[in-house]
Each structure stands twice: as C-alpha cells, then as structure tokens.
C-alpha cells in the first residue's frame, strides 16, 4: 500500500471515529419500570420450550425463571454443574420417569403471592 493510500485510509477512519464519538447519545423517554430491549429481529417465539436461536433466547431467558440452571464460575464462565434457581432440591425416581422438585420457600409470583401447586400437580394414588 502506498503512503498516500495509507493516509487516506487512516484519515477516513479518524474522521469516522470522530463523527461517532461526537454523536449524541439517544435516550428514550420511558417509565423507570419499563424494560426496552433492542433486537436485530423480532423473536419468532416467546415460548422457552421452543426457543431455538440466540435472538429468541436472549429475550425468553430474561422472562422466565427456571427450576434449575447451569452454574457459573467466579470468573463468569459457564459450568456443566446444575444448581437450583426456583428449586431448593430435586430427585428422580429409580427409573428416571418421575422428577420431584422442592421449591425454595421464598418462591413468589411477580404479584408477591406465594406459589401454590395446582391440584393436578399432586401425586396420583391410582
């Protein structure tokens, strides 16, 4: 690359950086309890059981609490060990077909009402 071309490239980059650095920051006027998420595209689904791509996952992951989640190390790296989020403990039947989760005592809905298991969630006596 000739010196003149190099100066043109560096000059164009410097001008572009200067324009971006001096650009005003856009701040939306919104309520303090309103979350605004900017995405490259609309999510295809908000069902966490069907979320298959990163665009959807970044939205649904923030919307739902899980019974368990993967642990994270102190330096922020994901681990393969599982820790409780809503569940304080869990166990599986000997054949692995029935899982029992004990919820943390502080589990509440967003309305602050305590979580109560629905009637269909009780063990069958059949």
MMTF fields as JSON, N, C-alpha, C and O atoms, coordinates in Angstrom:
{
  "mmtfVersion": "1.0.0",
  "mmtfProducer": "UNKNOWN",
  "numBonds": 503,
  "numAtoms": 504,
  "numGroups": 126,
  "numChains": 1,
  "numModels": 1,
  "chainsPerModel": [1],
  "groupsPerChain": [126],
  "chainIdList": ["A"],
  "bondAtomList": [4, 2, 8, 6, 12, 10, 16, 14, 20, 18, 24, 22, 28, 26, 32, 30, 36, 34, 40, 38, 44, 42, 48, 46, 52, 50, 56, 54, 60, 58, 64, 62, 68, 66, 72, 70, 76, 74, 80, 78, 84, 82, 88, 86, 92, 90, 96, 94, 100, 98, 104, 102, 108, 106, 112, 110, 116, 114, 120, 118, 124, 122, 128, 126, 132, 130, 136, 134, 140, 138, 144, 142, 148, 146, 152, 150, 156, 154, 160, 158, 164, 162, 168, 166, 172, 170, 176, 174, 180, 178, 184, 182, 188, 186, 192, 190, 196, 194, 200, 198, 204, 202, 208, 206, 212, 210, 216, 214, 220, 218, 224, 222, 228, 226, 232, 230, 236, 234, 240, 238, 244, 242, 248, 246, 252, 250, 256, 254, 260, 258, 264, 262, 268, 266, 272, 270, 276, 274, 280, 278, 284, 282, 288, 286, 292, 290, 296, 294, 300, 298, 304, 302, 308, 306, 312, 310, 316, 314, 320, 318, 324, 322, 328, 326, 332, 330, 336, 334, 340, 338, 344, 342, 348, 346, 352, 350, 356, 354, 360, 358, 364, 362, 368, 366, 372, 370, 376, 374, 380, 378, 384, 382, 388, 386, 392, 390, 396, 394, 400, 398, 404, 402, 408, 406, 412, 410, 416, 414, 420, 418, 424, 422, 428, 426, 432, 430, 436, 434, 440, 438, 444, 442, 448, 446, 452, 450, 456, 454, 460, 458, 464, 462, 468, 466, 472, 470, 476, 474, 480, 478, 484, 482, 488, 486, 492, 490, 496, 494, 500, 498],
  "bondOrderList": [1, 1, 1, 1, 1, 1, 1, 1, 1, 1, 1, 1, 1, 1, 1, 1, 1, 1, 1, 1, 1, 1, 1, 1, 1, 1, 1, 1, 1, 1, 1, 1, 1, 1, 1, 1, 1, 1, 1, 1, 1, 1, 1, 1, 1, 1, 1, 1, 1, 1, 1, 1, 1, 1, 1, 1, 1, 1, 1, 1, 1, 1, 1, 1, 1, 1, 1, 1, 1, 1, 1, 1, 1, 1, 1, 1, 1, 1, 1, 1, 1, 1, 1, 1, 1, 1, 1, 1, 1, 1, 1, 1, 1, 1, 1, 1, 1, 1, 1, 1, 1, 1, 1, 1, 1, 1, 1, 1, 1, 1, 1, 1, 1, 1, 1, 1, 1, 1, 1, 1, 1, 1, 1, 1, 1],
  "groupList": [{"groupName": "UNK", "atomNameList": ["N", "CA", "C", "O"], "elementList": ["N", "C", "C", "O"], "formalChargeList": [0, 0, 0, 0], "bondAtomList": [1, 0, 2, 1, 3, 2], "bondOrderList": [1, 1, 2], "singleLetterCode": "X", "chemCompType": "L-PEPTIDE LINKING"}],
  "groupTypeList": [0, 0, 0, 0, 0, 0, 0, 0, 0, 0, 0, 0, 0, 0, 0, 0, 0, 0, 0, 0, 0, 0, 0, 0, 0, 0, 0, 0, 0, 0, 0, 0, 0, 0, 0, 0, 0, 0, 0, 0, 0, 0, 0, 0, 0, 0, 0, 0, 0, 0, 0, 0, 0, 0, 0, 0, 0, 0, 0, 0, 0, 0, 0, 0, 0, 0, 0, 0, 0, 0, 0, 0, 0, 0, 0, 0, 0, 0, 0, 0, 0, 0, 0, 0, 0, 0, 0, 0, 0, 0, 0, 0, 0, 0, 0, 0, 0, 0, 0, 0, 0, 0, 0, 0, 0, 0, 0, 0, 0, 0, 0, 0, 0, 0, 0, 0, 0, 0, 0, 0, 0, 0, 0, 0, 0, 0],
  "groupIdList": [1, 2, 3, 4, 5, 6, 7, 8, 9, 10, 11, 12, 13, 14, 15, 16, 17, 18, 19, 20, 21, 22, 23, 24, 25, 26, 27, 28, 29, 30, 31, 32, 33, 34, 35, 36, 37, 38, 39, 40, 41, 42, 43, 44, 45, 46, 47, 48, 49, 50, 51, 52, 53, 54, 55, 56, 57, 58, 59, 60, 61, 62, 63, 64, 65, 66, 67, 68, 69, 70, 71, 72, 73, 74, 75, 76, 77, 78, 79, 80, 81, 82, 83, 84, 85, 86, 87, 88, 89, 90, 91, 92, 93, 94, 95, 96, 97, 98, 99, 100, 101, 102, 103, 104, 105, 106, 107, 108, 109, 110, 111, 112, 113, 114, 115, 116, 117, 118, 119, 120, 121, 122, 123, 124, 125, 126],
  "secStructList": [7, 7, 2, 2, 2, 2, 2, 2, 2, 2, 2, 2, 2, 2, 2, 2, 2, 2, 2, 2, 2, 6, 1, 7, 7, 7, 7, 7, 7, 7, 7, 6, 6, 7, 7, 7, 7, 7, 7, 1, 1, 7, 7, 1, 7, 7, 7, 6, 6, 6, 7, 7, 1, 2, 2, 2, 2, 2, 2, 2, 2, 2, 2, 7, 7, 7, 1, 3, 3, 3, 3, 3, 7, 6, 6, 1, 7, 3, 3, 3, 3, 3, 3, 3, 1, 1, 3, 3, 3, 3, 3, 3, 7, 6, 6, 1, 1, 7, 3, 3, 3, 3, 3, 7, 6, 6, 7, 5, 7, 6, 6, 1, 7, 5, 7, 7, 7, 7, 4, 4, 4, 1, 7, 7, 7, 7],
  "xCoordList": [0.855, 0.0, 0.904, 1.844, 0.613, 1.415, 1.095, 0.04, 2.043, 1.854, 0.596, -0.118, 0.313, -0.866, -2.154, -3.097, -2.196, -3.378, -3.518, -4.625, -2.398, -2.42, -2.966, -3.775, -2.531, -3.024, -4.518, -5.246, -4.966, -6.392, -7.227, -8.269, -6.756, -7.485, -7.485, -8.531, -6.333, -6.241, -7.057, -7.732, -7.004, -7.778, -9.275, -10.012, -9.727, -11.153, -11.59, -12.679, -10.747, -11.075, -11.135, -12.026, -10.214, -10.198, -11.423, -12.016, -11.806, -12.996, -14.24, -15.097, -14.338, -15.495, -15.564, -16.638, -14.424, -14.404, -14.813, -15.566, -14.334, -14.689, -16.178, -16.772, -16.783, -18.224, -19.005, -19.986, -18.572, -19.262, -19.047, -19.986, -17.833, -17.511, -18.249, -18.566, -18.522, -19.205, -20.711, -21.413, -21.211, -22.645, -23.388, -22.913, -24.544, -25.313, -25.847, -26.149, -25.959, -26.493, -28.012, -28.567, -28.679, -30.141, -30.655, -30.359, -31.412, -32.002, -33.515, -34.051, -34.19, -35.644, -36.284, -35.818, -37.344, -38.118, -39.107, -40.096, -38.835, -39.692, -39.82, -39.058, -40.797, -41.01, -39.831, -39.143, -39.603, -38.475, -38.655, -37.662, -39.899, -40.114, -40.375, -40.937, -39.971, -40.148, -38.809, -37.834, -38.762, -37.551, -37.657, -38.612, -36.68, -36.632, -35.467, -34.336, -35.745, -34.711, -34.622, -35.617, -33.438, -33.222, -32.717, -31.714, -33.389, -33.026, -32.87, -33.472, -32.064, -31.861, -33.112, -33.347, -33.903, -35.12, -36.123, -35.755, -37.389, -38.413, -38.209, -37.834, -38.454, -38.385, -39.459, -40.569, -39.123, -40.094, -41.069, -42.201, -40.629, -41.485, -41.011, -39.838, -41.929, -41.576, -41.769, -41.749, -41.956, -42.094, -40.696, -40.022, -40.247, -38.879, -38.647, -37.502, -39.703, -39.541, -39.286, -38.818, -39.59, -39.419, -38.322, -38.037, -37.711, -36.675, -35.485, -34.886, -35.146, -34.086, -32.929, -31.91, -33.054, -31.954, -31.59, -32.367, -30.435, -29.917, -30.772, -30.909, -31.346, -32.187, -33.388, -33.716, -34.046, -35.199, -34.753, -35.378, -33.675, -33.212, -32.862, -33.141, -32.256, -31.867, -33.071, -32.94, -34.228, -35.455, -36.093, -36.387, -36.311, -37.029, -36.235, -36.831, -34.915, -34.105, -34.343, -34.309, -34.579, -34.822, -36.25, -36.515, -37.159, -38.576, -38.989, -39.937, -38.3, -38.739, -37.68, -36.49, -38.125, -37.229, -37.316, -38.36, -36.232, -36.161, -36.078, -35.675, -36.455, -36.288, -34.809, -34.399, -34.016, -32.57, -31.884, -32.506, -30.596, -29.802, -28.376, -27.985, -27.616, -26.194, -25.484, -25.811, -24.527, -23.759, -22.776, -22.454, -22.313, -21.349, -20.191, -20.404, -18.966, -17.793, -17.618, -18.29, -16.715, -16.482, -15.995, -16.213, -15.339, -14.864, -15.884, -15.568, -17.109, -18.2, -18.318, -19.138, -17.529, -17.601, -18.664, -18.823, -19.383, -20.419, -19.83, -18.812, -20.482, -20.056, -21.112, -22.201, -20.804, -21.783, -22.528, -23.448, -22.155, -22.893, -24.207, -24.299, -25.209, -26.554, -26.819, -26.517, -27.386, -27.753, -29.215, -29.762, -29.839, -31.232, -31.418, -30.597, -32.503, -32.901, -34.188, -34.181, -35.286, -36.512, -36.539, -37.162, -35.872, -35.858, -34.748, -33.61, -35.109, -34.086, -33.437, -32.295, -34.176, -33.638, -34.499, -35.606, -33.986, -34.731, -34.209, -33.082, -35.067, -34.686, -35.457, -36.492, -34.924, -35.56, -35.941, -35.298, -37.002, -37.379, -36.309, -35.477, -36.329, -35.315, -35.279, -34.211, -36.457, -36.478, -36.307, -36.288, -36.182, -35.935, -37.129, -36.976, -38.328, -39.509, -40.25, -41.071, -39.976, -40.647, -39.586, -38.706, -39.685, -38.78, -39.566, -40.671, -39.024, -39.677, -38.793, -37.606, -39.384, -38.66, -39.278, -40.493, -38.456, -38.896, -38.544, -37.387, -39.563, -39.328, -38.768, -39.077, -37.943, -37.403, -38.565, -39.556, -38.451, -39.57, -39.916, -41.042, -39.001, -39.26, -39.843, -39.952, -40.22, -40.749, -42.083, -43.025, -42.151, -43.361, -43.59, -42.66, -44.855, -45.179, -44.763, -44.406, -44.809, -44.467, -45.466, -45.185, -46.628, -47.634, -47.348, -48.117, -46.252, -45.83, -46.668, -46.49, -47.574, -48.357, -47.504, -46.759, -47.599, -46.824, -47.284, -48.453, -46.343, -46.662, -47.343, -46.86, -48.463, -49.186, -49.31, -49.714, -48.973, -49.061, -50.517, -51.404, -50.756, -52.114, -52.507, -51.634, -53.819, -54.268, -53.732, -53.491, -53.537, -53.065, -51.595, -51.076, -50.93, -49.508, -49.263, -48.114, -50.313, -50.148, -50.005, -50.581, -49.256, -49.056, -50.372, -51.282, -50.459, -51.657, -51.662, -50.612, -52.85, -52.975, -53.459, -53.781, -53.514, -54.036, -53.135, -53.444],
  "yCoordList": [-1.166, 0.0, 1.234, 1.328, 2.157, 3.372, 4.264, 4.151, 5.154, 6.071, 6.912, 7.136, 7.38, 8.237, 7.451, 7.982, 6.18, 5.361, 5.08, 5.101, 4.82, 4.559, 5.761, 5.607, 6.957, 8.176, 8.373, 8.853, 8.013, 8.143, 7.208, 7.599, 5.979, 5.009, 5.449, 5.435, 5.838, 6.286, 7.549, 7.698, 8.452, 9.699, 9.434, 10.033, 8.537, 8.204, 7.546, 7.823, 6.678, 6.033, 7.055, 6.986, 7.99, 9.016, 9.908, 10.257, 10.279, 11.122, 10.355, 10.906, 9.071, 8.262, 8.13, 8.268, 7.863, 7.744, 9.058, 9.058, 10.165, 11.474, 11.753, 12.348, 11.323, 11.532, 10.689, 11.157, 9.45, 8.562, 9.024, 9.03, 9.405, 9.809, 11.078, 11.265, 11.944, 13.204, 13.137, 14.121, 11.994, 11.845, 11.849, 11.262, 12.5, 12.489, 11.099, 10.33, 10.793, 9.504, 9.61, 10.544, 8.645, 8.637, 7.969, 6.802, 8.697, 8.16, 8.287, 9.383, 7.144, 7.143, 7.66, 7.379, 8.411, 8.88, 7.777, 7.568, 7.07, 5.951, 5.879, 6.502, 5.109, 4.916, 4.176, 3.415, 4.407, 3.769, 2.258, 1.535, 1.755, 0.314, -0.358, -1.452, 0.288, -0.254, -0.735, 0.016, -1.985, -2.544, -2.462, -2.967, -1.827, -1.716, -2.56, -2.385, -3.489, -4.364, -4.12, -4.247, -3.773, -3.577, -4.881, -5.425, -5.38, -6.653, -6.434, -5.53, -7.267, -7.198, -7.644, -7.213, -8.502, -9.01, -9.358, -9.539, -9.451, -9.849, -11.313, -12.126, -11.658, -13.071, -13.87, -13.382, -15.088, -15.962, -16.569, -16.9, -16.716, -17.266, -16.743, -16.411, -16.672, -16.352, -17.568, -17.46, -18.72, -19.973, -20.537, -20.941, -20.571, -21.033, -22.487, -22.89, -23.278, -24.676, -24.789, -25.826, -23.731, -23.777, -22.837, -22.809, -22.076, -21.133, -21.901, -22.722, -21.632, -22.396, -21.528, -22.065, -20.215, -19.395, -18.322, -18.032, -17.75, -16.796, -15.542, -14.959, -15.115, -13.922, -14.109, -13.209, -15.26, -15.541, -15.809, -15.342, -16.559, -16.978, -15.788, -15.811, -14.746, -13.596, -12.877, -12.173, -13.041, -12.457, -13.408, -13.011, -14.66, -15.589, -15.916, -16.164, -15.923, -16.243, -15.231, -15.584, -13.996, -12.947, -12.946, -12.374, -13.572, -13.532, -14.608, -14.413, -15.74, -16.882, -17.325, -17.368, -17.649, -18.286, -19.78, -20.302, -20.459, -21.888, -22.62, -22.042, -23.885, -24.704, -24.861, -24.722, -25.147, -25.301, -24.574, -24.246, -24.333, -23.683, -24.208, -24.837, -23.941, -24.275, -23.286, -22.099, -23.771, -22.935, -22.071, -22.362, -21.008, -20.092, -19.934, -19.757, -19.998, -19.85, -18.392, -17.504, -18.152, -16.797, -15.853, -14.645, -16.386, -15.529, -15.403, -14.878, -15.886, -15.706, -16.765, -16.625, -17.813, -18.864, -19.891, -20.243, -20.362, -21.353, -22.712, -23.122, -23.399, -24.731, -25.747, -25.367, -27.015, -28.049, -28.549, -29.356, -28.09, -28.486, -27.715, -26.576, -28.349, -27.772, -27.311, -28.024, -26.113, -25.571, -25.143, -24.868, -25.088, -24.695, -23.208, -22.395, -22.862, -21.465, -21.289, -20.634, -21.861, -21.896, -23.123, -23.105, -24.182, -25.425, -25.385, -25.018, -25.772, -25.869, -27.254, -27.415, -28.256, -29.603, -30.348, -29.917, -31.466, -32.273, -33.7, -33.963, -34.615, -36.023, -36.711, -36.229, -37.843, -38.623, -39.987, -40.508, -40.565, -41.924, -42.88, -42.502, -44.103, -45.093, -45.319, -45.531, -45.272, -45.498, -44.203, -44.239, -43.055, -41.78, -41.175, -40.223, -41.707, -41.184, -40.125, -39.396, -40.025, -39.037, -38.206, -38.739, -36.917, -35.988, -35.181, -34.727, -34.993, -34.217, -33.019, -33.173, -31.814, -30.581, -29.945, -29.757, -29.617, -28.856, -27.4, -27.061, -26.543, -25.133, -24.418, -24.756, -23.426, -22.591, -21.921, -21.551, -21.763, -21.212, -19.79, -19.354, -19.059, -17.666, -17.524, -16.406, -18.629, -18.559, -17.837, -18.226, -16.775, -15.951, -15.576, -15.539, -15.296, -14.747, -13.279, -12.715, -12.666, -11.246, -10.389, -9.228, -10.948, -10.225, -10.342, -9.83, -11.008, -11.243, -12.304, -12.53, -12.955, -14.034, -15.301, -15.576, -16.084, -17.327, -18.315, -18.342, -19.121, -20.128, -21.303, -21.818, -21.729, -22.904, -23.89, -23.502, -25.15, -26.117, -26.332, -26.406, -26.43, -26.715, -28.131, -28.964, -28.425, -29.75, -30.884, -31.977, -30.654, -31.727, -32.057, -33.023, -31.266, -31.477, -32.377, -32.623, -32.854, -33.724, -35.167, -35.547, -35.979, -37.378, -38.131, -37.921, -38.99, -39.807, -40.981, -41.516, -41.372, -42.547, -43.757, -44.784, -43.65, -44.746, -45.938, -46.934],
  "zCoordList": [0.0, 0.0, 0.0, 0.789, -0.878, -0.956, 0.241, 0.864, 0.541, 1.677, 1.523, 2.5, 0.314, 0.125, 0.386, 0.973, -0.05, 0.203, 1.703, 2.24, 2.374, 3.802, 4.551, 5.466, 4.173, 4.825, 4.557, 5.427, 3.384, 3.064, 3.945, 4.471, 4.095, 4.926, 6.378, 7.027, 6.898, 8.29, 8.489, 9.507, 7.533, 7.636, 7.64, 8.423, 6.766, 6.724, 8.03, 8.532, 8.577, 9.847, 10.971, 11.816, 10.996, 12.042, 11.951, 12.972, 10.737, 10.557, 11.004, 11.695, 10.605, 11.007, 12.514, 13.099, 13.158, 14.615, 15.262, 16.235, 14.74, 15.287, 15.177, 16.076, 14.072, 13.9, 14.904, 15.481, 15.112, 16.048, 17.484, 18.28, 17.816, 19.182, 19.584, 20.759, 18.63, 18.936, 18.725, 18.957, 18.291, 18.054, 19.385, 20.357, 19.439, 20.692, 20.987, 20.075, 22.244, 22.666, 22.696, 23.273, 22.068, 22.047, 23.315, 23.571, 24.095, 25.313, 25.182, 25.024, 25.252, 25.119, 26.393, 27.497, 26.23, 27.365, 27.722, 27.019, 28.824, 29.207, 30.721, 31.46, 31.16, 32.586, 33.194, 32.513, 34.48, 35.171, 35.27, 35.359, 35.256, 35.381, 34.034, 33.988, 32.938, 31.601, 31.066, 31.051, 30.63, 30.047, 28.529, 27.939, 27.906, 26.451, 25.968, 26.422, 25.038, 24.5, 23.0, 22.285, 22.526, 21.091, 20.495, 20.956, 19.489, 18.854, 17.349, 16.769, 16.747, 15.301, 14.539, 13.41, 15.165, 14.534, 15.623, 16.783, 15.244, 16.203, 16.587, 15.743, 17.863, 18.249, 17.517, 17.301, 17.142, 16.476, 17.476, 17.123, 18.732, 19.78, 21.128, 21.3, 22.078, 23.456, 24.351, 25.577, 23.728, 24.459, 24.708, 23.761, 25.97, 26.218, 25.828, 25.624, 25.718, 25.308, 23.81, 23.339, 23.055, 21.609, 21.11, 19.913, 21.997, 21.588, 21.03, 21.724, 19.776, 19.123, 18.637, 18.2, 18.7, 18.204, 19.224, 20.134, 19.071, 20.042, 20.115, 21.19, 19.011, 19.009, 19.928, 20.702, 19.857, 20.719, 22.149, 23.101, 22.295, 23.613, 24.495, 25.693, 23.926, 24.742, 25.328, 26.329, 24.73, 25.276, 26.279, 27.407, 25.882, 26.758, 28.016, 29.064, 27.941, 29.112, 30.228, 31.407, 29.866, 30.858, 31.389, 32.446, 30.679, 31.056, 32.041, 32.801, 32.045, 32.819, 33.818, 33.505, 35.011, 35.965, 35.757, 35.367, 36.015, 35.801, 37.129, 38.138, 37.129, 38.331, 38.653, 39.805, 37.639, 37.796, 36.645, 35.635, 36.821, 35.773, 35.857, 36.841, 34.82, 34.855, 35.765, 35.783, 36.506, 37.424, 36.632, 35.48, 37.277, 36.67, 37.643, 38.842, 37.13, 37.986, 38.403, 37.879, 39.344, 39.842, 38.753, 38.84, 37.732, 36.649, 35.519, 34.452, 35.753, 34.802, 33.728, 32.821, 33.803, 32.79, 33.162, 34.331, 32.155, 32.382, 32.721, 32.163, 33.639, 34.052, 33.637, 33.206, 33.761, 33.426, 34.66, 34.532, 35.839, 37.046, 37.118, 36.662, 37.692, 37.767, 39.196, 40.154, 39.331, 40.638, 40.6, 39.532, 41.767, 41.835, 41.616, 42.041, 40.952, 40.836, 41.635, 42.677, 41.165, 41.969, 42.866, 43.927, 42.448, 43.225, 44.274, 43.985, 45.496, 46.541, 46.528, 46.958, 46.03, 45.877, 44.866, 44.545, 44.366, 43.41, 43.456, 43.875, 43.009, 42.977, 41.858, 41.397, 41.439, 40.377, 40.922, 41.834, 40.35, 40.726, 40.216, 39.391, 40.698, 40.303, 38.792, 38.217, 38.147, 36.701, 35.899, 34.669, 36.588, 35.922, 35.224, 34.459, 35.47, 34.774, 35.577, 35.02, 36.875, 37.725, 38.437, 39.113, 38.274, 38.953, 39.962, 39.663, 41.146, 42.197, 42.518, 42.802, 42.471, 42.769, 44.005, 44.068, 44.975, 46.141, 45.876, 45.629, 45.933, 45.641, 46.855, 47.998, 46.585, 47.657, 48.374, 47.743, 49.68, 50.46, 50.066, 50.304, 49.479, 49.102, 47.698, 47.195, 47.055, 45.692, 45.678, 46.369, 44.878, 44.779, 43.327, 42.521, 43.007, 41.699, 41.675, 42.709, 40.507, 40.42, 41.185, 41.483, 41.504, 42.294, 43.788, 44.602, 44.16, 45.549, 46.254, 47.451, 45.538, 46.126, 46.183, 45.243, 47.274, 47.338, 46.274, 45.891, 45.81, 44.807, 45.473, 46.481, 44.913, 45.406, 44.254, 43.158, 44.475, 43.377, 42.968, 43.818, 41.658, 41.198, 41.586, 41.828, 41.651, 42.079, 41.208, 41.719, 39.902, 39.031, 39.267, 38.707, 40.087, 40.325, 41.543, 41.911, 42.153, 43.312, 42.863, 41.843, 43.592, 43.19, 43.096, 43.898, 42.129, 41.908, 42.871, 43.224, 43.288, 44.156, 43.389, 43.987, 42.076, 41.246, 41.224, 40.569]
}
